Amino acid sequence: MAIDISKNKKYLKYALVPLIIILIILFTSPAMLTSSANRLLMHSKYFEKQAPFTFVIKNKDLKAIQQDDFVLNVKMEGDEIPENIFIEIDGGSVPAYKREYSEFSSHF
């Protein structure tokens, strides 16, 4: 009842094409396969859709002197840039003002 590999060697060329494609994807962008596998393995966990942008904080130092204003400079990167952003602090939200196309700043 064992499989005779010598009879199936002629079909090996058909199995190599998908295997090569999977290896190319694995080496070029492994997150494509691993993130999908994580979602399948943890099927009861809720996965939120990833935002089409990221925040890049432009400030070199995030320290402030007490009772002085602090200016937070943020740059947005990604496919879609939001029109407005708000910074949440202690349960409240502070609007950030648009300086350029993808750069915002907020005063605290």
Secondary structure, 3 states (H helix, E strand, C coil): CCCCHHHHHHHHHHHHHHHHHHHHHHHHCHHHHHHHHHHHHCCCCCCCCCCCEEEEECCCCCCCCCCCCCEEEEEEEECCCCCCEEEEECCEEEEEEECCCCEEEEEC
